[in-house]
């Protein structure tokens, strides 16, 4: 049995992920053929599966040696070959790969990404590629593909199904480490959350040499409408995101899930533009934006129960002059028992706050429905505070009554 230098094992393992920094002077390449293998039953990472490994070497002639390293675990396998000269120059290639995402996510998430520790994944990741070694320094291309994947977090109440990921990257130890050779594409067939659902999520992007992601396309279907993100540049070091969302004909029923303190139910569609940003220091922040009613179909809303929201403003009226049927209708509206036919709706996001210190405001021009009489209303729905903390709108007391 041939005895291999540990540096050979380290070199071939690094080639499997396309990241080798060995120096030619450190490479000890035995000029003889042989094979070495074994089983690793204990990893530094808790829960890692048993790993069977084998390295073989044979003389390829003209001072070259062929090496093949294979590693197999439960549901995963990897095979990498290299043809090298005594100075560490030659070629490398990933011959076979299949990595069970869920198995390794459970092992790697706790020590390296605790936020993902509760996540469950399904599907297999395949990695292909090859390139050259110049005195122990590699270059080449790596292609990553993941099809029919699933990601879910039961504790947080969300799931992604039908996940597909593909992308190809080039790297060079002498120059920029990684860059896209074509679009990185991510698609998700369905997205389920405790508040809303979505489908046909699509992202296309490129990774440049400055470790920036150039987002070229991003869209998702929500509640019968679509949300599109404008192209932008996303730095990875340090990571930050600033997105401008364009909303087209999204159903109001999903907006209700985000503003439960204000609305109990809604029908209709909205258009708009919203800006979202995120960084490690600031977290999630809302920029200026707006939403308005799309007039392609009739809209109606039902307010969340708020006794006195409307009738509380009528104390200055002379009860003898107040028409009792109208008062009854208004009371049912504020209790969420009578829906409103919406003529106009405009929501504004004002992060810096308006003159009344509100960071968001919704104005509704509507009239009662189904009560045998029509009572026009203008309602202001406002919130003061950080939207990224509240993520809901509260009702204020600015309700105006109109007449026929």
C-alpha positions in Angstrom: 0.0 0.0 0.0 1.3 3.4 -1.0 1.9 6.0 1.7 0.6 9.5 0.7 1.9 12.8 2.0 -0.9 14.6 3.9 -0.3 17.6 1.6 -1.5 15.5 -1.4 -4.7 14.6 0.5 -5.2 18.3 1.4 -4.6 19.4 -2.2 -7.2 17.0 -3.7 -9.7 17.8 -1.1 -9.3 21.5 -1.8 -9.8 20.9 -5.5 -13.2 19.5 -4.7 -14.5 23.0 -3.8 -12.2 24.8 -6.2 -10.1 26.6 -3.7 -6.4 25.6 -3.7 -3.5 27.8 -2.4 -0.8 25.2 -2.1 2.7 26.2 -3.2 4.7 24.2 -5.7 7.6 23.8 -3.2 5.2 22.2 -0.7 3.8 19.5 -3.0 5.3 16.1 -2.5 4.2 14.0 -5.4 5.3 10.4 -5.1 6.5 9.0 -8.5 5.0 5.6 -7.8 1.5 4.1 -8.3 -0.7 2.9 -5.5 -3.9 3.3 -3.5 -4.9 4.4 0.0 -8.3 4.5 1.6 -10.2 4.3 4.8 -13.2 5.4 6.8 -13.6 8.5 9.0 -16.1 7.8 11.7 -15.5 10.9 13.8 -15.6 14.5 12.6 -15.1 17.7 14.5 -18.7 18.5 13.5 -21.3 16.8 15.6 -23.8 14.7 13.6 -21.6 14.4 10.5 -22.1 11.0 8.7 -19.4 8.4 8.3 -17.1 9.2 5.4 -15.4 6.6 3.2 -12.5 7.9 1.3 -9.9 6.6 -1.2 -7.0 8.1 -3.1 -5.3 6.4 -6.0 -2.2 7.3 -8.1 -0.8 5.9 -11.3 2.0 6.9 -13.6 0.7 8.7 -16.7 4.1 8.9 -18.5 6.2 11.9 -19.4 6.8 12.8 -15.8 3.0 13.1 -15.0 0.9 11.3 -12.4 -2.8 10.7 -12.4 -4.6 11.1 -9.0 -8.2 10.2 -8.1 -9.8 11.0 -4.8 -13.3 9.8 -4.0 -15.4 10.5 -0.9 -18.7 8.9 -0.1 -21.2 9.4 2.8 -24.8 8.6 3.3 -26.6 10.0 0.3 -23.6 12.0 -1.0 -20.6 11.2 -3.2 -17.7 13.2 -4.6 -14.9 12.2 -7.0 -12.1 14.5 -8.1 -9.2 13.7 -10.5 -5.9 15.5 -11.2 -3.0 15.0 -13.6 0.1 16.7 -12.1 3.8 17.0 -12.7 6.4 17.1 -10.0 6.2 20.9 -9.9 2.5 20.9 -9.1 1.3 21.9 -12.6 -1.3 20.1 -14.5 -5.1 19.8 -14.7 -8.0 18.9 -12.4 -11.6 17.9 -12.8 -14.6 17.0 -10.7 -15.7 13.6 -12.1 -18.8 13.0 -10.0 -20.7 14.8 -7.3 -23.9 14.6 -5.4 -24.5 16.3 -2.1 -27.7 15.8 0.0 -28.5 19.4 1.0 -30.6 18.5 4.0 -28.1 16.1 5.5 -25.3 18.6 5.4 -27.4 21.6 6.3 -28.2 19.9 9.6 -24.5 19.4 10.3 -23.1 22.7 9.1 -25.8 25.1 10.2 -25.4 25.0 14.0 -21.7 25.9 14.1 -21.5 28.1 11.0 -25.0 29.6 10.5 -27.1 29.3 13.7 -30.0 31.2 12.1 -30.5 28.3 9.8 -30.3 25.6 12.4 -34.1 25.0 12.5 -34.4 24.8 8.7 -35.1 21.5 6.9 -33.9 21.0 3.3 -34.5 18.4 0.6 -32.9 17.7 -2.7 -29.4 17.1 -4.1 -26.7 19.6 -5.1 -24.5 18.7 -8.0 -21.1 20.3 -8.6 -19.2 20.0 -11.9 -16.1 21.7 -13.1 -12.4 21.6 -14.0 -9.4 23.6 -14.9 -5.6 24.0 -14.6 -3.0 24.0 -11.9 0.0 26.2 -12.3 2.7 25.3 -9.7 -0.1 24.3 -7.3 -2.3 27.3 -8.0 -5.6 26.5 -9.6 -7.9 28.2 -12.1 -11.0 26.9 -13.8 -14.8 26.8 -13.6 -17.3 25.4 -11.2 -21.0 24.8 -12.0 -23.5 24.4 -9.2 -27.0 23.0 -9.7 -29.9 22.1 -7.3 -33.2 20.9 -8.7 -36.6 20.0 -7.1 -35.4 21.4 -3.8 -37.4 22.2 -0.6 -36.6 24.5 2.3 -38.9 24.8 5.3 -38.9 26.1 8.8 -41.9 24.8 10.7 -41.3 26.8 13.8 -41.3 30.1 11.8 -44.2 28.9 9.6 -42.7 29.1 6.1 -41.8 26.8 3.3 -40.3 27.0 -0.2 -41.1 24.2 -2.6 -39.9 23.5 -6.1 -36.5 25.2 -5.6 -34.1 25.2 -8.5 -30.6 26.8 -8.4 -28.0 27.0 -11.2 -24.9 29.0 -11.8 -21.4 28.8 -13.2 -18.4 30.6 -11.7 -14.8 31.1 -12.8 -11.9 31.5 -10.4 -8.1 32.1 -10.7 -5.7 32.0 -7.8 -3.5 34.6 -9.5 -6.4 37.1 -10.0 -10.0 37.7 -8.8 -11.1 34.6 -6.9 -14.7 34.2 -8.1 -16.9 35.7 -10.9 -20.0 34.6 -12.8 -19.5 33.2 -16.3 -23.3 33.4 -16.8 -26.5 34.3 -14.9 -27.0 32.8 -11.5 -30.6 31.7 -11.5 -32.9 30.8 -8.6 -36.5 29.8 -9.0 -39.1 28.8 -6.5 -42.4 27.2 -7.5 -44.4 28.1 -4.3 -43.8 30.1 -1.2 -45.9 29.5 1.9 -45.9 31.7 5.0 -48.2 32.1 8.0 -49.4 35.4 6.5 -49.5 35.0 2.7 -48.5 32.8 -0.2 -46.6 33.4 -3.5 -45.5 31.5 -6.5 -43.1 31.6 -9.5 -40.4 33.4 -7.7 -37.4 34.2 -10.0 -34.0 35.8 -9.5 -31.3 36.2 -12.0 -28.0 37.8 -11.0 -24.2 38.0 -11.7 -21.3 37.9 -9.3 -18.5 40.3 -10.3 -14.8 40.3 -9.3 -15.5 43.0 -6.6 -17.7 40.6 -4.7 -20.9 42.4 -5.7 -24.1 40.8 -6.9 -25.6 42.5 -9.9 -29.3 41.8 -9.7 -30.6 41.8 -13.3 -34.1 40.4 -12.7 -36.3 39.5 -9.7 -40.1 38.9 -9.7 -42.7 37.0 -7.8 -46.5 36.4 -8.2 -48.5 37.3 -5.1 -52.4 37.2 -4.8 -53.0 37.2 -8.5 -50.6 40.1 -9.1 -46.9 40.6 -9.5 -44.0 42.3 -7.6 -41.0 43.2 -9.7 -37.6 44.4 -8.2 -35.7 46.9 -10.2 -32.1 45.9 -11.2 -29.5 46.9 -8.6 -26.1 46.2 -7.2 -25.8 44.3 -3.9 -22.4 44.3 -2.1 -21.4 41.2 -0.2 -18.7 42.7 1.9 -20.2 44.0 4.1 -23.6 42.7 3.0 -26.4 45.2 2.4 -29.5 45.4 0.2 -31.5 48.4 -1.2 -34.4 47.3 -3.3 -37.1 49.2 -5.1 -40.3 47.1 -5.5 -42.9 47.7 -8.2 -46.3 46.3 -7.3 -48.9 45.5 -10.0 -52.5 44.3 -9.3 -51.7 42.5 -6.1 -54.8 41.4 -4.2 -55.8 43.4 -1.2 -56.5 40.2 0.8 -52.7 39.7 1.3 -52.3 43.3 2.5 -54.9 42.5 5.3 -52.4 40.0 6.7 -49.9 42.7 7.1 -52.2 45.2 8.8 -54.4 43.2 11.1 -54.9 46.1 13.5 -56.6 48.1 10.7 -58.4 45.8 8.4 -60.3 42.5 8.9 -61.0 41.8 5.3 -60.4 43.4 1.9 -61.1 42.7 -1.8 -59.7 44.4 -4.8 -56.2 45.1 -6.3 -53.5 47.6 -5.7 -50.5 49.1 -7.6 -47.6 50.8 -6.0 -43.9 51.3 -5.4 -42.1 50.5 -2.1 -38.4 50.7 -1.1 -36.8 48.2 1.3 -33.3 48.1 2.6 -31.3 45.9 4.9 -27.9 45.9 6.5 -26.3 44.1 9.5 -26.1 47.4 11.5 -29.6 48.9 10.6 -31.6 45.7 10.0 -34.7 46.0 7.8 -35.9 49.5 6.9 -38.7 50.9 4.8 -38.0 53.7 2.3 -40.6 56.1 0.9 -43.3 54.4 -1.0 -47.0 54.4 -2.0 -49.9 52.0 -2.8 -53.1 52.9 -4.6 -56.2 51.2 -5.6 -56.3 49.6 -9.1 -59.6 50.5 -10.7 -59.8 47.3 -12.8 -62.3 45.7 -10.4 -64.6 46.7 -7.5 -63.0 46.9 -4.1 -64.3 46.7 -0.6 -62.8 46.6 2.9 -64.0 45.5 6.3 -62.5 47.4 9.2 -61.0 45.6 12.2 -63.4 46.1 15.2 -62.7 49.5 16.8 -65.7 50.7 18.9 -66.0 54.4 18.8 -63.7 54.9 15.8 -66.5 56.7 13.9 -69.4 57.2 16.3 -67.1 58.6 18.9 -66.7 61.6 16.7 -70.4 62.4 16.8 -70.6 63.5 20.4 -70.8 67.1 19.3 -73.9 66.4 17.2 -77.3 67.1 18.7 -78.8 63.5 19.2 -82.2 64.8 18.2 -80.8 65.8 14.8 -78.8 62.6 14.2 -80.6 60.2 12.0 -80.7 56.9 13.9 -80.5 54.6 10.9 -77.3 56.3 9.8 -75.9 56.0 13.3 -76.6 52.3 13.3 -74.8 51.9 9.9 -71.8 53.7 11.2 -71.7 51.6 14.4 -71.7 48.4 12.3 -68.9 49.7 10.1 -66.6 50.5 13.0 -67.3 47.0 14.5 -66.4 45.3 11.3 -69.9 44.1 10.7 -70.6 46.1 7.5 -68.1 46.2 4.6 -67.3 49.4 2.8 -67.3 49.9 -1.0 -64.0 51.6 -1.7 -63.9 54.4 -4.3 -60.3 55.4 -3.6 -57.4 54.1 -1.5 -54.0 55.6 -1.1 -51.3 54.4 1.3 -48.1 56.4 1.9 -44.9 55.3 3.6 -43.0 58.2 5.1 -40.0 56.9 7.1 -39.0 60.3 8.3 -42.6 61.0 9.5 -45.1 63.7 8.4 -46.1 66.8 10.3 -48.1 64.6 12.7 -45.1 62.2 13.2 -46.8 59.4 11.3 -44.5 57.0 9.4 -47.4 55.5 7.3 -50.9 56.7 6.4 -53.8 55.0 4.6 -56.6 57.2 3.2 -59.8 55.5 2.2 -62.8 57.1 0.4 -65.7 54.7 0.7 -69.4 54.1 1.4 -71.3 51.5 3.4 -72.7 48.5 1.6 -75.7 46.2 2.2 -77.6 48.4 4.7 -80.4 49.8 2.5 -78.8 53.2 2.6 -75.4 54.8 1.5 -73.2 56.6 4.1 -70.0 58.1 2.5 -66.9 58.1 4.7 -63.3 59.3 4.5 -61.0 57.4 6.8 -57.4 58.0 7.8 -55.4 55.0 9.0 -52.1 56.0 10.5 -49.1 54.7 12.5 -46.3 56.4 14.3 -43.0 54.5 14.9 -40.6 52.3 13.0 -42.4 50.2 10.4 -39.8 47.4 10.6 -40.8 47.0 14.2 -44.5 47.4 13.9 -45.3 45.9 10.5 -48.9 46.8 11.0 -51.1 49.9 11.0 -53.2 51.3 13.8 -56.4 53.3 13.6 -56.5 56.9 14.6 -59.5 59.1 15.1 -59.5 61.0 11.8 -62.8 60.0 10.3 -64.9 62.4 8.2 -68.6 62.0 7.4 -70.0 63.0 4.1 -73.6 63.3 2.9 -75.7 62.6 -0.2 
